[in-house]
Amino acid sequence: MSPTIDGHTNRKAESKTTINVTAANCAPKASLQIPEWLKSDLFVELLQKSLPNFKCIKNFSAKVSENVGENYATLMAVVNIDVELEGGKFQQLSFRIKIPIEMVGKVINNRNIFDAENAMYRDVIPEMEKLYSDVGVEVRFSPQYYEIETPSEFGVILMEDLQPHNFKNVNRLEGFDMEHTKCALKKLAQWHAASAVRVATKGEYPQVVCVGVYTEDVLKTLEHVGKTITPIYMECVRTYDGHEVYYESLKRSRENFFKQFPSLLKVDPNEFNVLNHGDFWGNNIMFQYDDAGKVKETYFVDFQCVRYGSPVTDLYYLLLSSTSLDVKLKYFDYFIKYYHDNMIECLKLLKYPKRGPTLVEIHIALLQKSSWAVAPTMIHMPLALLELTEAADLSNFISTSEDSMAFRRRMYTSPRYRKHIEVVFPWLYCRGAFE
């Protein structure tokens, strides 16, 4: 996808060049500070290529764009640039830039967390969108992506800022209602169908995309993190109403999970497989609204955890972690059928050369791979339902300090989380998810 710059508003800018790099007041921690190297000169080459009449940058500012507790693995900043064009005209541009947090690199043994995401934005997503344009249908999955050189050890992800186009996240404390869930599932069905067609017609995706972050080193790290989190989690489970029914089964399931996890990652070529987003919860789904407040477009962001395999991963992550309590279980089967209907329609549109999965086969996969359901209930759901707090950072989520223990207790016993988990765990238990 070739770079193009969206000019949001044209206005006369000040003639004096200023650079204002600040961090959000709510993020005083060092890990959430704008790096000193994020300056205007990094954008000159991109602007020269993208704006034929580019003359110079007149004003530049960068600031942290998210509150603590909204993003754990990276720093997200918004970059605003006032550009002077030849002829005396001015244009205002806005970008979002993802910058890796140093601690994340240590957690995953200095692996480049942006390798997969760069491949997704640069190669995979444009290819998927082209599959639809080739049959006369316009489908977009993500914001515009730009390549840029920076001093960052792991690189960065630079994309268009969707906020000026009236995109935003759903309030994660409230969760997706029926409309937002269906919009997310429809776009997910388009995504999964395109990835299945691509593999069936062109062969497998590169390893960096197929495997994603789940390297052998990362699996060892995840096992360590799991052993750190599980004891305090099971302690909190004892406070949930009705836990006596499923507690022992859940405890055994958690103790054996990382022995079974590698087998969950194996791809069965005899099953229907897709490219999973892999981190498919509310903060990674953006909705655009019309003047009446109705959803008109849905985009996905954050492709660090993509992985090829059964579609149940994305389905469980979305439907359990990010839906409102009144639709989460009541309409679970309806949502699966809605997803399946849309995916089959897309497979036919894209001339999938194989037999598509039946609705029954999708439900069987959900039952057989129900272990995938527990991760979003222990990780994504409590994060999604936690009120903003400065304690919400990666170090407190995985370490064993007293502050970390207190943070996890707060997260796992919050009133919002309890309301959800006290109905979800009995439901999962009856589906055999803890066996």
Buried (B, 14 or more C-beta within 10 A) or exposed (E): BEBEBBBBEEEEBEEEBEEEBEBBEEBEEEBBBBBEEBBBEBBEEBBEBBBEEBBEBBBBBBBBBBBBBBBBBBBBBBBBBBBBBEEEBBBBBBBBBBBBBEBBBEBBEEBBBBBBBBBBBEBBBBBBBEBBEEEEEEBBBBBBBBBBEBEBEBBBBBBBBBBBBEBEBBEBBBBBEBEBBBBBBBBBBBBBBBBBBBBBEEEEBEEBBBBBBBBEEBBEBBBEBBEBBBEBBBBBBEEBEEBEEBBEBBBEBBEEBBEEBEEBBEBEEEBBBBBBBBBBBBBBBBBBBEEEEEBEBBBBBBBBBBBBBBBBBBBBBBBBBBBBBEBBBEBBEEBBEBBBBBBBBBBEBBEBEEEBBEBEBBBBBBEBBBBBBBBBBBBBBBBBBBEEBBBBBBBBBBBEEEEBBEBBBBBBBBEBBBEBBEBBBBBBBEEEBBE
